[in-house]
Amino acid sequence: MKILFVVNNIFCQGNGLDASARRTVQALRNAGQDVRVLSCENVNDPNGPQPEYRQREFIFPLFQPIIKAQGYSFAKWRGPSIEEAVRWADVVHIEEPFFIEHAAMNWAKKLGKPLTATYHLHPENIFYSLGMGNWSFPNNTLLRYWSRVFLDNCLYVQCPTENVRERLNSFHVKANCITLSNGLIPDKCIRPVTPPEDYYDENRPLKVIYIGRLSGEKDQPTLLEAMRYSKFAHRIQLHFAGSGPKEKQYKRLSSKLMKEGVLKYEPIFGFYNRDQLRQIAANADLAVHCAIIEVEGLSIMEAMQQAVMPVIAVGRCSGTSQFALDDRSKFPAMDPKALAERIDYWLDHPKERWEMGFKYAESMEQYDIAQSVKGLVEMFEAAIRELEN
């Protein structure tokens, strides 16, 4: 089966959408599928890997600095390679609802090729960068536009979480919406079965991590504010693993907590590769995920593979809380007092926390990317059959 993935820039670093697309393409190829990519050229590494169908980068007037700060870029949507790519394919799979995908979609309709999509992005992900993340009118208007112009032209839409599927159904998307995780690369848990000797030492620093882009919708300030209400604040070492446009702001908030004496240990900020993140998660006491807007949350899922206890925000546009095994690992989004209560509970119960962490690691096995690939292949095959009939 010849599968064409259409994505603005599959080589962008620092955002989950493109990281997920790279993994999925490689996993499909490993499973024996013939996959090609229509995307912007690899501008970060011109001598590195390139898409089979290469487009030039589109520079947005005025907004380009914001787009770049989010670890994102757009491809130009004109050129003979788009028609060539769609003619080659048995099925066209779009990863975003933007210009290059619209061009590919129009060619697919002209050439009678089946269309499918993955829902990776809420409108709020865009409007948070413009200070309008909580404004219902622009977000709902954009989602209606995406639904009518893009998703309704697809036969199937992959929804990484049930939260996404329910939202699309509420907007009456005509495509068949199926819940299917983007999937995790199988990772051996490197956390030892037995706690280290100092684990129960009441004087050691307690490591609380947040893995994710430093941007408004990820809501790291709720974790920082929760330190004002946690009885363990003087022992907590916060570690923010990620980069993004809010880094300077969050460092200032951290410094303020230090100056006020709320925190004894200065929070750590850094950007890490996958192996380093695995080690950070394996050594952590808790992994907190405060995101207000989140389609799935692969970063916290990867942390859970390393048997770290999660504490996850529950929000209207966040699907990540479906991975919590009970309410002790959930708190209402943007509620620092509730988050502090969950943090304090788990730090107060080290034995249970250690044991429960391994139950979370086991729960992640069902999201093996091989299962996701199997589901995607079945979806592509069903789309081809439906168009033929």
N, C-alpha and C positions, 0 to 999 in steps of 0.2 A: 504494500500500500504506500502510495506517495503522498506524504503529508507536508503541507506548507504551513509553517508558523510565521505569522505576521506580527512584528513587535517593533516599536520605535527604535530602541537601541538595546539589543540583547547583551551588549558588553558593558553597560553601565554598572558601576560598583556603588554599593552603599544604599540600595533600595531592594526590598524584598521581591518586587514584581519581576525584575530582570534576573535576579538570582534564581527564582523559581522557574522562569522560562528556560534558563541555561540547564538546570538540573533535569527538567522534564524532557527537553530535546535530547540530551545525552542518554537518559534512561530509555527513551523510545528507540534510539539507535542501538543501544545495548540489547534491546529486546528484538532486534532484527528488522525494525521498520526503516523505511527510506524517508528521512526527514531533511528538509531544506528550510532555510530561514531567509525571509525578506525583512531587511532591517537596515538601519543606519550603519555606515562603516565604523569600524572600531577606531574612533578618534583618539582615545587614550593610549592606544598601542598600535600605531599604523603598521608595524612589522609583525604584529601578533595575529591571532585567528580573525577571520573575516566572515561575514555572512555569504551564502552562496549567491544571493541577489542583493547587491550592495547599492544603497542610496546615500546621497550626501546629507550632512547634518543641516537642519533648518535652524537658523538663529532668530529667535523671537525678539523683535524690538521691545525695549523697556523691561520685559519680563525675563530675559535670559539669565540675569544674575540670580533671581529667585529659583528658576528652573535648575540651574547648575548647583545651587546650594542644596537642593533636595536630592542630588545624585541622579539627575534625570536629563534626558535630551530627546529631541524630536527629529524624525527623519523627514526629508522632502517627499512629497507625495506625487511627483510627476516623473515620468521616465519609462522607457521601453522595458526595463527589467521587471516592472510590476506585471505587465501583461504576460511576459515570458514566464514569470514565476507561477502565475495562476494557471496558464495553459499546461504547465508541467504537472500540476497537482491532481490527485484524485479527490482530495478534500482540503479546504482552506480553513485554517484555524486562527482566529484573531484574538490577540491577547489584551488589546486596549480599544477604547471607543474614540479613536482620534483620526487624523487626516490620512495617514498611510493605510490604516485599516479600512477607511471608507473607500479609498481608491481600489484596494484589493477586493473589497466587497462588491463594488460595481462591476469589476471585471468578472468576478465569479458568477454574478447574475447573468451577464452577457454570454458567458461561455457555458452556462449550465452546470457549474461546479457547486457541490454542497458546502454550506458554511456552518462552522461551529465556533464557539467562543469559550473563554474562561473569564469569569468575573473576578478581576484582581483589585479593582479600584472603586471606592465610593466617591461620589462628588465632593464629599466633605474633605477628602484627602487633598483636593485641589484648593477648596475655599479656605481651609485653615491657613494656608500660606498667605492668603489675602486678608486675613482677619475676619472672615465671614463663615467660619466653620459651624457656628451655632445658628445661622440664619436659615430657617426652613425653606423660605421661598426660593432662593437661588439653587439650593441643593436639590430640592424636589423637582424644580423645573428642569435642571440639567439631567437628573435621572430619568425623567419622562422623555426627554429628548433622546438620550442614549437608548432607552427601551424601544422607542418607536423607530429610530433611524438605524440602529445597529442590531440590538438583540432580537427584535421581531423578524429580522431577515435571516436569523440563524435557525437551524433545525434543533440544535441542542446547545445548552449553556451549562458549563461546569460551574457549580457553586461550591467553593471550598468548605463552607460550613452551612449548617442548617439556618443560621441567622441570615445569611445571604439569600438562600432559597426563599425564605419566608418574605424577605423584603421585596425581591423581584416579583413574587406572586402577588404581593399587595399592589404592585404597579401594573399588574395584568400583562406581564410579558408573555407573548404568544409562544415562544420557544419552549421546548421541553427542558425544564430546569432540574438538573440532577445534583444531589449532594455528593461530592467526591473531593476528598482532601488533595491538595497539591503533593502531599507525600514527603516523607523524610528519608534521607539516605540512611540505611542501617548503620548504626554506630554502636560500637562496644562501649558499655558503661565502664569507665575507668575508676569510678569511686570504689574504694575498698569495701568489702562486705562488713568488716569490723571497723568501728570508728577509731580514729587516731588517739594516741594516749592523752592528748590535751583537750579532747572534744568536750569533756565535762568540766573543764577548768573554768571557774567563774570569773577569772581575770583576763581570759583571752579575748581578742577582738572577734566580734560576730560579723561575718561577711554577708552582706546583703547586696545582690547584684541586680542591675536592670540592663538587659541587652536589647538595643533598639536604636533607631535613628533619633537624634536629638532634634525633634521638631514638635510643633504645638500639639498635634493630634496624639502623640505618644504620652503626653502629660506627665513628664518626669517631675514637675513641681509638686504634684500631689504626694509623691514619695518623700520629697524634701520637707514638705510641710508636715507630713506624718511624724517626722522626727521630734516635733515639738510636743507630741502627745505620747510618745513611746517611752516606757520606763527603762528601756534598754538603749536609749539614744547614746548614752555615754560610752557604751561598749560597741556600738554599730560602726562598721567600716563600709560606707556606701561605695559601690563600684559601678560606674556608668560606662558600658561598652558600646560605643557607637560614635558616629559623627553626624553633623547636621547644622542647620542655620541657627539653632538656639544654644549652641555650645557656650558662647561667651556669657549669655544671660544666666544659664544654669550654673556656671562656675561662680558667678557673682552671688547667686542665691546660696550656694554652698559656703562661700567665704563668709557670708552674713551669719549663717548658723554657727560657724566656727567662732567668729568674733563675739557672738552672744553667749557662747559657752554651751549651746545645745549639743553640739558634737565635739567629741574629744579627738576623733581621728578624721583627718582631712579626706573628703571624698576623692576618689580616683576617677579620672576620665581618660579614655583611650579607644583607639580603633584597632581591632584585632582580626587575624585570620581565623579560619575555621578550627584549626588545631588548638590555637590559643584560647578560643572561646570554650572549647570542650574542657580544657584544663581549668579555666576560671569557674565554669559551672560545677565541675566535679569537686572543687574545693569550697564552694559556697554553702552557707547555712540556709539562705532563702533566695529565691528568684522572684522579683516583683514585676508585674506587668500592668501598667496603669492606663494603657491606650484607650482613648475614647472612640477612635475610629480604627477598626482593624478587621480586615476580611477573614484572616485565619490566625496569623501569629506564629510563623515557623520558628522564630528566634526563641520564644519561650518553650516551644515544643522540643527544640534541640537541647535546650537546657534540661528539660525534664528527662531526656534520654540519659542524662548523667546523674539521675536519682536526686536531684535537688528539689526541695519542696517549693511549689509555686504558690503565689498569692496573686489572683487575677481579677481585674476590674470587670464588672458586669455593666454593660452599657447598651443603649438602643442600637448602635451601629458597630458593635464589636462582637465577633463570633468566638473569640478565644476562650471565653468562660465555659464553653461546652466541654473543654478538656479537663476541667476541675472534677475531681472525684467526689467531693462533698462541699458543703457550704463553708467549711472552715478555710477553704482555699479561695473563697470569693468575697469581694466587697463591692459596694456600690461605687460606680465610677465617680471620680472627683470628690471623694469623701475621705479626707486625710485622717479623721478620727477613727472611722471604721477600719481603714487600712492599718492604723497603729494597733488597733485591737487584735486584728488577725496576726500581725507581726509579733506582738507580745505573746499571743497564745502559743504560737509555734516555737518561739525562742524559750518559752517557759517549759516546753515539753521536748527536750532534746532526744530522748530515747524514741518517743513516738514519731518525732520529725524524721529521724534517721530511717526508721523502718518504713514509714509512709513514702519516703522518697523513692525507695525501690519499687513500691507499688506503682508509682507514677512512671518510672522507667519501663516497667512491664506494660503499662497501658499504652505506651507510645508504639509498641510493636505492631499494632493493628494499622498504623499509618505508614507502613513501609511503602516506599515509592513504587515498588514492584506492583503492589495492589492498585495504586493510582494509575500506573501505566496500563495495566490490564483493563481497568474501567474506561480509560480514554480510548484505547483501541476498540473496545466494544462500542463506544459512542461514535467513533469515526465510521466504523463499519455500518452501524445502524443508519447514520446520516446518508451514506452512499446508497444503501438499499432504498431508503425512503425517496430519494430524488429519482432513482431509476424507476420506481413504481409510480 
